[in-house]
Amino acid sequence: MALDEAVALELAQCLGEDLAGDAADEPDEFAVPAASVVPRPAGLDATAALWVAYSTAYGALVEKAATRPGDHVLITAASSAVGLAAIQVARQLGAVPLAVTRSGAKKDALLAAGAEAVIATDRDDVSEAAHRHTGGAGADIILDTVMGPGLADLSKAAKPGGTLVTAGWLDPRPASFPMNWPLTIIGYASFEHSLDPTVVRRIAAFLEAGLRTGALRPTVDRVFGLDDIVAAHAYLEEGRQVGKIVVTV
């Protein structure tokens, strides 16, 4: 596996290796465990940025929340790469995805991506809208990648006995603690599954099936070259993207 120095260093750090030193000392090639590598599905563009977003959505919804057909799944930060992946994964499972976004301007894009309904926090109360879209019951599952002080209010969108899975921390402020019992709260970190060879095989099989049937369609908003990394960060901070922002090396 031939890699340039920057990619080699990043991959090695992810694997827990220490390649500190001069660039001349860093290897051009190195081996990684076979269990940590999966083949790219045929026909999938190299910029599709499939694995991280979709394995996170799969791990949270399938491995942790045990999502079933017919479940209403409320998804925050729905226009992000993980959010869009979660919409499609939920659809593939036969569940009903409800997308939450900060801006109503993204409604059409999220509906086109497969959301059953879109809840925009710039005009909607999330809990009220979630109950309205579920016939008064509330969401069976909430997948949240935001956290922060709004977590307790978000949890009110769940039905009694529902499940809240937190899989990110886009809001760095301390999270408020939900108190509307009964509610199952699960904290999810993708590494707990992506480092397990057995689960990796399940993820790969699920994603390959979804790509083959068209249920999964990786969404790339814009592609930047490494020389434009500053512009890529500026674009990300604007928050207008729908899907993944990819930087090619």
Buried (B, 14 or more C-beta within 10 A) or exposed (E): EEBEBEEBBEBBEEEEEEBEEEEEEBEEEBEEEEEEEBEEBEEBEEEBBBBBBBBBBBBBBBBBBEBEEEBBBBBBBBBBBBBBBBBBBBBBBEBBBBBBBBEBEBBEBBBEBBBBBBBBBEEBBBBEBBBEBBEEBBBBBBBBBBBBEBBEBBBBBBBEEBBBBBBBBEBEEEBBEBEBEEBBBBEBEBEEBBEBEEBBEBBBEBBBEBBEEEBBBBBBBBBBEEEBEEEBEEBBEEEEBBBBBBBEE
